Every structure is written in C-alpha cells, then in structure tokens.
Amino acid sequence: MTTITETQALSGTTTVKETGQARKILSKFGPTAFALLVLLAFLMPLGYAISTSLKTDSQISSTGSPAIIPSSEKTFTYEGETYDVYKVPTEDGGVQEWALVKKGREQSSFVDPANPEAGLIEWEGRWRTLEPVWEIDIQWSNYPEAWVSIDFLKLLGNTLFYGVLSTIGAVGSSTLVAYGFARFDFPFKNILFGLVMATIILPGAVTLIPRYAFFNYIGWIGTWYPLIVPVYFANAYNVFLLRQFFLGIPRDLDEAATIDGAGPFRTFWSVILPNAKPALTAVILFHFFFAWNDFLEPLIYLAGHPDKFPITVGLTGFNNLYTQQTNLIMAVSIISLVIPLVIFFFAQRIFLEGIAIGGAGVDK
C-alpha cells in the first residue's frame, strides 16, 4: 500500500499549476512569436538591401566588418599621417584602442588617440593578431549618386504615366462590367460571366506571341498603346472582386434612386460607386502595383526605346552597367520601393477592407 504525504501532494499540485500556466503563456504568446519570426524572415532581404545600399564597395567586400551596420576601420591621424586603430591588450589585462604607427614582427609602436602627446608606445607582440576597431560609417551619398546615374526622374515619370493611365482604364472598364453583371439580367448572363472568369486561368505567356504579332502588324510596337489600350477592356479579377462587392449593396438603394427618377447610369454614379469605395480602392491599388512592377510587357513592347522605359526595365539596364557596384544597385532598388510602400501605408485599412468585403458577396 502506497502512502502519499502532504508534501508530495502539494508538490504535485504545484507542478500541475506550473504546467497549466506554461501552456496558457504558450497559447497566448506562441502564435505572436511565430508570426514575428515569419515576419523577420520575410524582412531579412529588405534589411540586407538597405544595409548594402549604405556601404562602400570596400565595406561590402571586407570580411571583418559587421554584417549589418555599415562600418569602416577606425583610423587616426598622427603627425600628418593616417594610421589604423587596433584593439591592443595591455599588461594590466585590459584592452586599449591604439593607432599602429610602426609595424614590427615582434615589437610595434603605437600611439594613444586619446593622448597623442604622450608619444609612441612600444608593444611587444605580433600586430597581425590584433583585431581592428570598426566605427559606423554610413554612406548616404550612395542615394544621390544612384539617383543621378539612373536618371530616376525620367523612369519615375514613365512609370507613373503607365501606371495612372492603365489604372484609370482598368478600374473604369471593370467597374462598368461588374455593375452590369451584378445588377442586370440579360441572356446568357451566367455563361458570359463564366467565360470572363475563365480568362483568369489563361496564362499571359500563351497569348503573348499572338498579341505581339497583332500589335506589330498595326504598328504599335515601340509605343505605349500595347500596354495601355488592352486594359480599357476590363480585367477578369477586377470584375469578380467588384461584382461581389456590388452584390452586397442592398437593392433597396437602387429602387429608391429609381423612384427619384434616376436612370441606370445615375444610380451607378450616385449610389453604387459611393458605397463601393473600399473595393474600388483595393482594385486601384492592385492594378497600380501591378503596373509599377510590370517588367515583361514593357521590356517586349518598348525594346529599343529607353526613353520610354519604366522603373523595372530601367533597373535591369542599370544592373547590367553597374554589376560590380552592389551598393548603387541596392540604393536604386530601395528608392523604387518608397512610393508603393508609402501608398500602401496610407491606404492599407481601406485596401484590406475592400478585399475582405469584396470576397464576401453572395449571388442573388
């Protein structure tokens, strides 16, 4: 027969309580910690790009410098000459930062930057075993140099021209098509909507050659027309998102507008659009970011016309010319990220709301 003492019982109860508390803490903070780790993993390339963009070529190629913070070897000027500063162990067991003035195999001469008037300090040992002192040395000048080298204003103007015009066409046409599918009944409506949705799964590479041959035949190669005109005929994904949102807008509003004498277009303008701002914002941002990051089609249709290149194509040419200057390449890449990040930062609430509500519509 086993007898459990009071101390053993209390110990077991304490262990159970501690285990329960640990589980509560893990369940509460575990998902957050995991999400932070995933976020850190995704941000690591961006952090590397920012760090590299603020370094010199020597800082990037140096194996002893800190990996993240742009740093250079610390130096000190003594009697008109510049010398490297090292971490030197002293007889009292400490470490001093001294400038190496005269190199020797077993004995070298140093000077203390904090007290250069004291003269040279003789140190016995091999100076090659000493660790150099690094100091933060951020190269902000990389950004102005990259800006001028790539003629960023020209690329930015081309990209905004392409992005704004194509976004106006894509959003305007998709809104009208989505309004038709959401509010009107006509023959073969479901079949036509299915055909529109089927174009989503059609890879762009399949139609690339026929489209290029057609645009070449009508003389549009080397112009903006192949990039801008086709988007004025709606986009299936935009149509789907907007249609789902429009279906969530009560039809009572349409009927009230009709009673007041509004026709279909007046109802569309005064009732549907004001209530669809989140979805419209999401579609606008989707297409603008697509145009901002579009590379393949501008590269194909604008080949041989560098004066029309957007940022993506211009960056590729810049990379080819400055393959050995990683810092400038990263600086240009960071500059090109600024505008999309700023736009998304200020519009993220409406953007996410449009995605959430737009996908929740129910066909009626």
C-alpha positions as CSV (number, residue, x, y, z in Angstrom):
1,M,0.0,0.0,0.0
2,T,1.4,3.4,-1.1
3,T,1.0,6.4,1.2
4,I,1.2,9.9,-0.3
5,T,2.4,12.5,2.1
6,E,1.1,16.1,2.3
7,T,4.4,17.5,0.9
8,Q,4.2,15.2,-2.1
9,A,0.6,16.2,-2.8
10,L,1.4,19.9,-2.6
11,S,4.4,19.4,-4.9
12,G,2.2,17.6,-7.4
13,T,-0.4,20.3,-7.3
14,T,2.3,23.0,-7.8
15,T,3.7,21.1,-10.8
16,V,0.2,20.9,-12.4
17,K,-0.4,24.6,-11.9
18,E,3.0,25.5,-13.4
19,T,2.3,23.3,-16.4
20,G,-1.1,24.9,-16.9
21,Q,0.4,28.4,-16.6
22,A,3.1,27.5,-19.1
23,R,0.5,26.2,-21.6
24,K,-1.5,29.4,-21.2
25,I,1.5,31.5,-21.8
26,L,2.5,29.4,-24.8
27,S,-1.0,29.5,-26.3
28,K,-1.2,33.3,-25.8
29,F,2.2,34.3,-27.0
30,G,3.2,31.4,-29.1
31,P,1.3,32.5,-32.3
32,T,2.6,36.0,-31.9
33,A,6.2,34.8,-31.6
34,F,5.8,32.6,-34.6
35,A,4.3,35.4,-36.6
36,L,7.2,37.7,-35.6
37,L,9.7,35.0,-36.7
38,V,8.0,34.7,-40.1
39,L,7.9,38.5,-40.5
40,L,11.6,38.7,-39.6
41,A,12.4,36.0,-42.2
42,F,10.5,38.0,-44.9
43,L,12.1,41.3,-43.9
44,M,15.7,39.9,-43.9
45,P,16.2,40.5,-47.6
46,L,14.9,44.1,-47.3
47,G,17.2,44.7,-44.3
48,Y,20.2,43.3,-46.3
49,A,19.3,45.6,-49.2
50,I,19.1,48.7,-47.0
51,S,22.3,47.8,-45.3
52,T,24.2,47.2,-48.5
53,S,22.9,50.4,-50.1
54,L,24.6,52.4,-47.3
55,K,28.0,50.8,-47.7
56,T,31.0,51.4,-49.9
57,D,32.5,48.7,-52.2
58,S,35.3,48.1,-49.7
59,Q,32.8,47.7,-46.8
60,I,30.9,45.1,-48.8
61,S,33.9,43.1,-49.7
62,S,35.5,43.3,-46.3
63,T,35.3,40.0,-44.4
64,G,35.9,41.5,-40.9
65,S,33.4,44.3,-40.9
66,P,30.0,43.9,-39.2
67,A,27.5,42.3,-41.5
68,I,24.5,44.6,-40.9
69,I,25.7,48.0,-39.8
70,P,27.8,49.9,-42.4
71,S,31.2,50.3,-40.8
72,S,34.8,51.2,-41.7
73,E,38.1,50.5,-40.0
74,K,38.8,53.3,-37.5
75,T,41.8,55.5,-38.3
76,F,43.7,58.2,-36.5
77,T,45.9,61.0,-38.0
78,Y,49.2,61.5,-36.2
79,E,51.8,64.0,-37.4
80,G,50.1,64.3,-40.8
81,E,49.9,60.5,-41.4
82,T,46.8,58.3,-41.1
83,Y,47.1,55.1,-39.2
84,D,44.7,52.2,-38.5
85,V,43.4,51.7,-34.9
86,Y,43.6,48.3,-33.3
87,K,42.4,46.7,-30.0
88,V,45.7,46.2,-28.1
89,P,45.9,44.0,-24.9
90,T,47.9,45.7,-22.2
91,E,49.9,44.3,-19.3
92,D,47.2,45.1,-16.8
93,G,44.8,42.7,-18.5
94,G,42.8,45.5,-20.2
95,V,42.4,46.3,-23.9
96,Q,43.2,49.7,-25.4
97,E,42.4,51.3,-28.8
98,W,45.7,52.4,-30.2
99,A,46.8,53.5,-33.6
100,L,49.6,51.4,-35.2
101,V,52.4,53.8,-36.2
102,K,55.3,51.5,-36.8
103,K,54.9,47.8,-37.7
104,G,57.3,45.2,-36.5
105,R,57.5,41.5,-36.4
106,E,57.7,41.0,-32.7
107,Q,57.5,44.6,-31.5
108,S,55.5,47.5,-32.8
109,S,55.0,51.2,-32.0
110,F,51.5,52.6,-31.2
111,V,50.1,56.0,-30.2
112,D,47.1,56.5,-28.0
113,P,44.5,58.6,-29.9
114,A,43.1,59.8,-26.5
115,N,46.6,61.1,-25.5
116,P,48.8,61.6,-28.5
117,E,51.1,64.0,-26.7
118,A,52.4,61.1,-24.6
119,G,54.3,59.9,-27.7
120,L,54.9,56.4,-29.0
121,I,54.1,53.3,-27.0
122,E,56.2,50.2,-27.6
123,W,54.2,47.0,-27.6
124,E,55.7,43.5,-27.8
125,G,53.8,41.0,-29.8
126,R,52.7,40.3,-33.4
127,W,50.4,43.1,-34.6
128,R,48.8,40.9,-37.2
129,T,47.0,39.1,-34.5
130,L,45.3,42.2,-33.3
131,E,41.6,43.0,-34.1
132,P,40.9,46.3,-35.9
133,V,38.5,48.8,-34.4
134,W,35.3,49.4,-36.5
135,E,33.2,52.5,-36.4
136,I,29.8,53.3,-38.0
137,D,30.3,54.8,-41.4
138,I,27.0,55.2,-43.3
139,Q,27.4,56.2,-47.0
140,W,24.3,58.4,-47.5
141,S,25.9,59.7,-50.7
142,N,25.1,56.4,-52.5
143,Y,21.4,57.5,-52.9
144,P,22.1,60.8,-54.7
145,E,24.7,59.1,-56.8
146,A,22.3,56.3,-57.8
147,W,19.5,58.8,-58.4
148,V,21.6,60.8,-60.9
149,S,23.2,57.7,-62.5
150,I,19.9,56.1,-63.4
151,D,18.1,59.3,-64.3
152,F,15.4,58.3,-61.8
153,L,13.1,61.2,-62.5
154,K,12.7,60.1,-66.1
155,L,12.0,56.5,-65.2
156,L,9.6,57.6,-62.4
157,G,7.7,59.8,-64.9
158,N,7.4,56.9,-67.4
159,T,6.2,54.6,-64.6
160,L,3.6,57.0,-63.3
161,F,2.4,57.7,-66.8
162,Y,1.9,54.0,-67.5
163,G,0.5,53.2,-64.0
164,V,-2.0,56.1,-63.8
165,L,-3.4,55.8,-67.3
166,S,-3.7,52.0,-67.2
167,T,-5.2,52.1,-63.7
168,I,-7.9,54.6,-64.9
169,G,-8.8,52.3,-67.8
170,A,-8.7,49.1,-65.9
171,V,-10.8,50.3,-63.0
172,G,-13.3,52.3,-65.1
173,S,-14.0,49.4,-67.5
174,S,-14.0,46.7,-64.8
175,T,-16.4,48.8,-62.7
176,L,-18.9,49.1,-65.6
177,V,-18.7,45.4,-66.5
178,A,-19.1,44.4,-62.8
179,Y,-22.1,46.7,-62.5
180,G,-23.7,45.0,-65.5
181,F,-23.2,41.5,-64.1
182,A,-24.3,42.5,-60.6
183,R,-27.5,44.5,-61.4
184,F,-28.9,43.5,-64.8
185,D,-30.5,40.4,-66.2
186,F,-29.7,39.5,-69.8
187,P,-29.5,36.3,-72.0
188,F,-26.6,34.0,-71.2
189,K,-25.5,36.1,-68.3
190,N,-24.0,33.3,-66.3
191,I,-22.3,31.8,-69.3
192,L,-20.7,35.1,-70.2
193,F,-19.6,35.6,-66.6
194,G,-18.1,32.1,-66.6
195,L,-16.2,32.9,-69.8
196,V,-14.9,36.1,-68.2
197,M,-13.7,34.2,-65.2
198,A,-12.1,31.5,-67.3
199,T,-9.6,34.1,-68.6
200,I,-8.1,34.2,-65.2
201,I,-6.6,30.8,-65.6
202,L,-5.3,31.6,-69.1
203,P,-1.5,32.3,-68.7
204,G,-0.4,35.5,-70.3
205,A,2.5,33.7,-71.9
206,V,0.0,31.8,-74.1
207,T,-1.3,34.9,-75.8
208,L,2.0,36.8,-75.7
209,I,3.2,35.9,-79.2
210,P,-0.2,36.4,-80.9
211,R,-0.6,39.8,-79.2
212,Y,2.9,40.9,-80.2
213,A,2.3,39.8,-83.8
214,F,-1.0,41.8,-83.9
215,F,0.5,44.9,-82.3
216,N,3.4,44.7,-84.7
217,Y,1.1,44.4,-87.6
218,I,-0.8,47.6,-86.7
219,G,2.5,49.5,-85.9
220,W,2.1,49.8,-82.1
221,I,5.5,48.2,-81.2
222,G,7.7,50.8,-79.5
223,T,4.7,52.8,-78.2
224,W,2.6,52.8,-75.1
225,Y,-0.5,51.6,-76.8
226,P,0.0,47.8,-76.3
227,L,0.4,48.4,-72.6
228,I,-2.4,50.8,-72.0
229,V,-5.2,50.2,-74.6
230,P,-5.9,46.5,-73.7
231,V,-6.6,47.2,-70.0
232,Y,-9.5,49.5,-71.1
233,F,-11.4,46.3,-71.9
234,A,-11.7,45.2,-68.2
235,N,-9.9,42.6,-66.2
236,A,-11.5,39.4,-65.0
237,Y,-10.1,39.5,-61.5
238,N,-11.2,43.2,-61.0
239,V,-14.6,42.3,-62.4
240,F,-15.0,39.5,-60.0
241,L,-14.0,41.5,-56.9
242,L,-16.2,44.5,-57.8
243,R,-19.2,42.3,-58.7
244,Q,-19.0,40.5,-55.4
245,F,-18.9,43.8,-53.6
246,F,-21.8,45.3,-55.6
247,L,-23.9,42.2,-54.8
248,G,-23.5,43.2,-51.1
249,I,-25.0,46.6,-51.7
250,P,-28.8,46.5,-50.9
251,R,-31.0,46.7,-54.0
252,D,-33.3,48.9,-52.0
253,L,-30.9,51.8,-52.6
254,D,-31.3,51.2,-56.4
255,E,-35.1,51.1,-56.1
256,A,-35.1,54.3,-54.1
257,A,-32.9,56.0,-56.7
258,T,-35.3,54.8,-59.5
259,I,-38.3,56.2,-57.6
260,D,-36.5,59.5,-57.5
261,G,-36.1,59.4,-61.3
262,A,-32.5,58.2,-61.6
263,G,-31.6,56.0,-64.5
264,P,-29.1,53.1,-64.5
265,F,-26.0,55.4,-65.0
266,R,-27.2,57.9,-62.4
267,T,-27.8,55.1,-60.0
268,F,-24.3,53.7,-60.8
269,W,-22.7,57.1,-60.2
270,S,-24.7,58.3,-57.2
271,V,-25.5,55.0,-55.4
272,I,-23.1,52.2,-56.3
273,L,-19.8,54.0,-56.5
274,P,-20.1,56.0,-53.3
275,N,-20.8,52.7,-51.4
276,A,-18.0,50.8,-53.1
277,K,-15.0,52.9,-52.0
278,P,-13.2,50.1,-50.2
279,A,-13.5,47.7,-53.2
280,L,-12.5,50.5,-55.7
281,T,-9.5,51.4,-53.5
282,A,-8.4,47.7,-53.5
283,V,-8.8,47.4,-57.3
284,I,-6.9,50.7,-57.8
285,L,-4.0,49.6,-55.6
286,F,-3.9,46.2,-57.1
287,H,-3.6,47.4,-60.7
288,F,-1.3,50.3,-59.8
289,F,1.1,48.0,-58.1
290,F,0.9,45.6,-61.0
291,A,1.7,48.4,-63.4
292,W,4.5,49.6,-61.2
293,N,6.1,46.1,-61.0
294,D,5.3,45.1,-64.6
295,F,8.5,44.0,-66.4
296,L,7.9,41.6,-69.2
297,E,5.5,43.5,-71.4
298,P,7.3,46.9,-71.2
299,L,10.5,45.0,-71.9
300,I,9.0,43.4,-75.0
301,Y,6.9,46.3,-76.4
302,L,9.3,49.1,-75.6
303,A,12.5,47.4,-76.6
304,G,14.9,49.8,-78.3
305,H,13.2,52.9,-76.8
306,P,15.0,53.5,-73.5
307,D,13.3,57.0,-73.3
308,K,10.0,55.2,-72.5
309,F,11.3,52.6,-70.1
310,P,9.6,52.3,-66.7
311,I,11.5,51.7,-63.5
312,T,11.5,47.9,-63.7
313,V,13.2,47.8,-67.1
314,G,15.4,50.8,-66.3
315,L,16.7,49.0,-63.2
316,T,17.7,46.0,-65.3
317,G,19.7,48.1,-67.6
318,F,21.3,49.8,-64.6
319,N,22.2,46.5,-63.1
320,N,23.9,45.4,-66.3
321,L,26.0,48.6,-66.3
322,Y,26.9,48.5,-62.6
323,T,27.3,44.8,-61.9
324,Q,30.3,45.5,-59.6
325,Q,28.6,48.3,-57.6
326,T,26.2,46.4,-55.5
327,N,25.6,49.3,-53.2
328,L,24.3,51.5,-56.0
329,I,22.1,48.7,-57.3
330,M,20.6,48.3,-53.9
331,A,20.2,52.0,-53.4
332,V,18.2,52.3,-56.7
333,S,16.0,49.3,-55.6
334,I,15.2,50.9,-52.3
335,I,14.3,54.2,-54.0
336,S,11.9,52.4,-56.3
337,L,10.2,50.8,-53.3
338,V,9.5,54.0,-51.5
339,I,6.4,55.2,-53.4
340,P,4.5,51.8,-53.4
341,L,5.2,51.5,-49.6
342,V,4.0,55.0,-48.9
343,I,0.8,54.5,-50.9
344,F,0.1,51.2,-49.2
345,F,0.9,52.5,-45.8
346,F,-1.7,55.3,-46.0
347,A,-4.3,53.2,-47.8
348,Q,-3.9,49.8,-46.2
349,R,-7.0,50.0,-44.0
350,I,-9.3,50.6,-46.9
351,F,-7.3,48.2,-49.1
352,L,-7.8,45.3,-46.7
353,E,-11.4,46.2,-46.0
354,G,-12.1,46.0,-49.8
355,I,-10.6,42.6,-50.1
356,A,-12.5,41.2,-47.1
357,I,-15.9,42.6,-48.0
358,G,-15.4,42.1,-51.8
359,G,-14.9,38.3,-51.2
360,A,-18.0,38.0,-49.0
361,G,-20.7,38.9,-51.5
362,V,-23.4,36.4,-52.1
363,D,-25.0,35.9,-55.6
364,K,-28.6,36.9,-55.6
